[in-house]
Amino acid sequence: MSVNGVTGASNAYSTYATNTKGTETKTDSKAETSKETTSAESTGVVYEPSKETTSTKKYKPDTNMIAKMKADAEARTSQLKSLVEKMLTKQGETYGKANDIWSLLSSGKFTVDAATKAQAQADIAEDGYWGVSQTSQRILDFATALTGGDPDKIEEMRAAFQKGFKQATKTWGGSLPDISQKTYDAVMKGFDKMAEDAGLKTAETSKTEE
């Protein structure tokens, strides 16, 4: 499950990587064209260089950061699921697949021991790992790592996050907890800020200008 949407965002990586390879192929083609031009010059053909200069910045995914963040997210999620499984097992609850765990949690038909409650409260506190601030920032950092900071990919990452959030809501079996919605809002504001800093217009800013 991906309540925080990181998994949903990572699904866009394969698509982005494919697009990147396509760009590299085009670059190689330009290099070949340049070689042909040089050859033409050696045979006496006059080459008129274009007055246009290419200053397009290249963006590359931060693969090291991506791997590190994915590993951390998987470890933390596994830790959380293990805690929940132990708690439910003690209560005699059974489940046949991963989604059953979240269905049981969303139903509210369980009790929490003092130790589990204390750990959960610490994790979802404002400064906790699963708190709104840290979770939303991780998602935004992950999106930046995926795109290499390419401003043209901001909306693509926003869409990937929204897709992941919808999937998480479906898996949960209803409306997600309030903290998840607050995290969603924080991430959306973060994407808005990224777009604003890049001088891009979002649907929200367009409405404001109207």
C-alpha positions as CSV (number, residue, x, y, z in Angstrom):
1,M,0.0,0.0,0.0
2,S,1.1,3.5,-0.6
3,V,-0.8,5.9,1.7
4,N,1.9,8.6,1.1
5,G,1.9,8.2,-2.6
6,V,5.6,7.5,-3.0
7,T,5.0,4.2,-4.8
8,G,2.6,5.8,-7.2
9,A,5.2,8.5,-8.0
10,S,7.9,5.9,-8.6
11,N,5.7,4.2,-11.3
12,A,6.4,7.3,-13.4
13,Y,10.1,6.6,-13.3
14,S,10.1,3.9,-16.0
15,T,8.2,6.2,-18.3
16,Y,10.5,9.0,-17.6
17,A,13.6,6.8,-18.1
18,T,12.2,5.7,-21.5
19,N,11.7,9.4,-22.5
20,T,15.3,10.1,-21.4
21,K,16.7,7.3,-23.5
22,G,14.7,8.7,-26.4
23,T,16.4,12.1,-25.9
24,E,19.8,10.5,-25.7
25,T,19.1,8.8,-29.1
26,K,18.2,12.1,-30.6
27,T,21.5,13.6,-29.3
28,D,23.4,10.8,-30.9
29,S,21.7,11.5,-34.2
30,K,22.8,15.1,-33.9
31,A,26.4,14.0,-33.3
32,E,26.3,11.9,-36.4
33,T,24.9,14.8,-38.4
34,S,27.8,17.0,-37.1
35,K,30.3,14.4,-38.3
36,E,28.8,14.4,-41.7
37,T,28.9,18.1,-41.9
38,T,32.6,18.1,-41.0
39,S,33.2,15.6,-43.7
40,A,31.4,17.8,-46.2
41,E,33.6,20.7,-45.3
42,S,36.8,18.7,-46.1
43,T,35.5,18.2,-49.6
44,G,35.1,21.9,-50.2
45,V,31.5,22.4,-49.2
46,V,31.0,25.7,-47.3
47,Y,29.1,25.2,-44.0
48,E,27.2,28.1,-42.7
49,P,26.8,27.7,-38.9
50,S,23.4,28.4,-37.4
51,K,23.0,31.6,-35.5
52,E,20.9,29.8,-32.9
53,T,22.8,28.4,-30.0
54,T,21.4,25.6,-27.9
55,S,21.5,26.3,-24.2
56,T,19.0,23.7,-23.1
57,K,19.8,22.4,-19.7
58,K,19.9,18.6,-19.4
59,Y,18.2,16.9,-16.4
60,K,19.1,13.4,-15.3
61,P,17.4,11.3,-12.6
62,D,19.4,11.1,-9.4
63,T,19.6,7.3,-9.4
64,N,21.5,7.1,-6.1
65,M,19.0,9.2,-4.3
66,I,16.1,7.2,-5.9
67,A,17.5,3.9,-4.7
68,K,18.2,5.2,-1.2
69,M,14.7,6.7,-0.8
70,K,13.0,3.6,-2.2
71,A,15.0,1.3,0.1
72,D,14.2,3.5,3.1
73,A,10.5,3.6,2.2
74,E,10.3,-0.1,1.8
75,A,12.1,-0.8,5.1
76,R,9.8,1.6,7.0
77,T,6.7,0.2,5.4
78,S,7.8,-3.3,6.2
79,Q,8.4,-2.3,9.8
80,L,5.0,-0.7,10.0
81,K,3.2,-3.8,8.5
82,S,5.2,-6.1,10.9
83,L,4.0,-4.1,13.9
84,V,0.4,-4.2,12.7
85,E,0.6,-7.9,11.9
86,K,1.9,-8.7,15.4
87,M,-0.8,-6.6,17.0
88,L,-3.6,-8.3,15.0
89,T,-2.3,-11.8,15.5
90,K,-2.3,-11.3,19.3
91,Q,-6.0,-10.4,18.9
92,G,-6.7,-13.6,16.9
93,E,-7.3,-11.7,13.7
94,T,-6.4,-13.5,10.4
95,Y,-5.8,-12.2,6.9
96,G,-5.1,-13.9,3.6
97,K,-3.5,-11.1,1.7
98,A,-1.8,-7.7,2.2
99,N,-4.9,-5.7,1.5
100,D,-6.7,-7.5,4.4
101,I,-4.5,-5.8,6.9
102,W,-5.6,-2.3,5.7
103,S,-9.2,-3.4,5.5
104,L,-9.1,-4.5,9.2
105,L,-7.4,-1.2,10.2
106,S,-10.0,0.9,8.3
107,S,-12.8,-1.0,10.0
108,G,-11.6,0.0,13.4
109,K,-12.5,-3.4,14.8
110,F,-9.3,-3.8,16.9
111,T,-7.7,-2.7,20.1
112,V,-4.2,-1.3,20.5
113,D,-1.8,-2.0,23.3
114,A,0.0,0.8,25.1
115,A,3.3,0.2,23.4
116,T,1.9,0.1,19.9
117,K,-0.2,3.2,20.6
118,A,2.9,5.1,21.9
119,Q,4.9,4.1,18.8
120,A,2.2,5.1,16.4
121,Q,1.7,8.4,18.1
122,A,5.4,9.1,17.8
123,D,5.5,8.1,14.1
124,I,2.6,10.3,13.1
125,A,3.5,13.3,15.3
126,E,4.3,16.6,13.5
127,D,8.1,15.7,13.6
128,G,7.6,12.0,13.1
129,Y,8.6,9.9,10.2
130,W,5.0,9.4,9.0
131,G,4.0,12.9,10.1
132,V,2.7,15.4,7.5
133,S,5.9,17.4,7.3
134,Q,8.4,14.6,6.8
135,T,6.2,12.5,4.5
136,S,5.2,15.3,2.2
137,Q,8.8,16.5,1.9
138,R,10.0,12.9,1.1
139,I,7.5,12.8,-1.7
140,L,8.6,16.1,-3.2
141,D,12.3,15.1,-2.8
142,F,11.5,11.8,-4.5
143,A,9.8,13.6,-7.4
144,T,12.8,15.9,-7.8
145,A,15.2,12.9,-7.8
146,L,13.1,11.2,-10.4
147,T,13.1,14.1,-12.8
148,G,16.5,15.5,-12.0
149,G,14.8,18.8,-11.1
150,D,13.3,19.2,-14.6
151,P,10.5,21.8,-14.2
152,D,8.7,20.5,-17.3
153,K,8.1,17.2,-15.4
154,I,6.5,18.8,-12.3
155,E,2.9,18.2,-13.5
156,E,3.8,14.7,-14.6
157,M,5.0,13.9,-11.1
158,R,1.9,15.6,-9.6
159,A,-0.3,13.4,-11.7
160,A,1.7,10.3,-10.6
161,F,1.3,11.3,-7.0
162,Q,-2.5,11.8,-7.4
163,K,-2.8,8.4,-9.1
164,G,-0.9,6.8,-6.2
165,F,-3.1,8.5,-3.6
166,K,-6.3,7.3,-5.4
167,Q,-5.0,3.8,-5.4
168,A,-4.1,4.0,-1.7
169,T,-7.7,5.2,-1.0
170,K,-9.1,2.3,-3.0
171,T,-6.9,-0.2,-1.1
172,W,-7.9,1.3,2.2
173,G,-11.5,0.8,1.4
174,G,-12.8,4.3,1.9
175,S,-11.6,7.8,2.9
176,L,-8.1,7.8,4.2
177,P,-7.3,9.1,7.7
178,D,-7.2,12.8,8.2
179,I,-3.4,12.8,8.4
180,S,-3.2,11.3,4.9
181,Q,-5.5,14.1,3.5
182,K,-3.3,16.7,5.2
183,T,-0.2,15.1,3.7
184,Y,-1.9,15.2,0.3
185,D,-2.7,18.9,0.6
186,A,0.9,19.6,1.7
187,V,2.3,17.8,-1.3
188,M,0.0,19.6,-3.7
189,K,1.1,22.9,-2.2
190,G,4.7,21.8,-2.6
191,F,4.2,21.1,-6.3
192,D,2.6,24.5,-6.7
193,K,5.6,26.1,-5.0
194,M,8.0,24.2,-7.3
195,A,6.0,25.3,-10.4
196,E,5.9,28.9,-9.1
197,D,9.7,29.0,-8.5
198,A,10.2,27.7,-12.0
199,G,7.9,30.4,-13.4
200,L,5.3,27.9,-14.5
201,K,1.5,28.3,-14.3
202,T,-0.7,25.8,-12.6
203,A,-4.4,25.3,-13.0
204,E,-4.8,27.0,-9.6
205,T,-2.7,30.1,-10.5
206,S,-4.6,30.5,-13.7
207,K,-7.9,30.6,-11.8
208,T,-6.4,33.3,-9.5
209,E,-5.4,35.5,-12.4
210,E,-8.8,35.2,-14.0
